[in-house]
Amino acid sequence: MLGSPSGRNVKKEKGKIELPPLAAIGETIGEARKKRGMTTLEVSQTTRIPERYVQCVEAGDFVSLPGKTFIFGFTRTICALLDLDADEYIPIIRSELYGSCPREPSIPDPSPAPGGMLRRMKLGRKS
C-alpha cells in the first residue's frame, strides 16, 4: 500500500507539531469547509462525491480513494467548492503518492516474432 498519512511519523518542533504533507492538505481542506459552515454531508451532496470520500480527503487519506483520477478529481472539485487553489495541492499529492514511480513504464515491447500469429492460426486450422 502507498504511504498512508496515518502510518507516517509526525514531526515535532519546539512544541509545534508538523503534519505529514497529505495530512496537512486534508486538514486545510477540512478547516476551509468548517469556515464555510458546511458539513461533510453538505459537501457530498453539493459535489456528488460520496461522503466517505470527502472524509478521506479531509483526513489526508488519499490512498483510500478509488484511483489516481479520483484522487485529483475529488480534490479539485472540493477545492473549487471551498474556494481553495487545487493547483497548490495537486503537485504535493502527486509527489507524495507517485513520486517514486517512473514517468514511462519500463515494460519491453511485446512485439511477436515475425509470422508468429500466422503460425498460430495455421496450427488451429483443421484440414
N, C-alpha and C positions, 0 to 999 in steps of 0.2 A: 504494500500500500504506500502511496505517496505520503510525504510528510504531513501529518495532521497537526494542527496548531496545539491540540491538547497533549500531543506527545513530545512537544519541544520544551526546552527549559526556558523559564522566564528569567531574564537578566535583571539584577538589582544594582542600582547605582545610588549610593548615599541616600537611602530612604525612598528612592524613586524606583518604581517598577517599570521596566521597558518590556512591552509585549512583543512577541514574535510578529513579523510583518503582516501575516494573514489575519491574526487575531486583532491587530491594531486597525486594520481596514474594516473588519467586521464591527469592531467597537465604534468606529467613526460613523459607519452607516447606521448602527443602532441608535447612537446619540442624535443623529440628524432626524431619524424617524420620531424619536421621543420629543424633540424640539417642535416638531410639527403637530404634536398631539395625536399621533396615529398609533394604532396597534398593529401587530404583525398581521392580524386578520384583515384589517383595512388595507394594508399594503398588498396583501394577497388578492383581495377582491378587486382592487383597482388595477393591478398589473396582470392579473390572471396567472400568477405564479403560485403554485401550491404553498400554503403557509409553512409547511415543514422545510421547504427550500429557502424561504425568506429567513427563517430562523437559522438555517445552516449558514447563510451568507453573513448574518449578524454575528454568529459565533466564530466566524473565520474558518469554518469547516467546509471549505470549498471542495475537498475530495469526496464529500458525501453527495455532491450534485451528480446528475446522470452522465456528464461528459464535458469535454472541453468547450463545445459550442454553448452548452447550457451555462457553464461557469461564467463565460464572458457575456452572454446574452442576458442572463438574470442580473448580473452585476450592473450592466449598462442600463437596463430597464429600471431597476430600483434606484440607481443614482439619478436618472433623469426625473423620476417622480419626486425625489428629495432635493432636487437642485444641487447635486454634487457632480463634480467633474470625474466621470468614469475613466477618462484618459489618464488621469493621475494614478489610478489604482490598477488598471489592466496590466501594464508592464511589470508591476511588482508581483501580481498574482502569477503571471506567465513565468517569470524568472524563478519564483518560489516552487511552483508545481512542475514546470517543464524545463528549467534551466539546464539540467544535465543531459537532456535529450538532444541528439544531433539534429540539425536542420533537415538534412536529407537522409533517408533511410540507407543503411549500408547493406541492402539485400542485393545479391547478384542478379543480373538479368536472367530470367528463366527461359531464354530462347532455346527451343528444342533443336536437337541435331537435325541437319538438313534431311528432309524426307522422312523424318520420324513419324509424323502424323499420317503420311501416306502409307507407310508400312503398317501402322496400327490398323488403319482402315482396311487394308488388304487382308490382314490376319483375321479380322472379324467376319469377312465375307464367306459365304458357303457357295461352293461351285456346283 
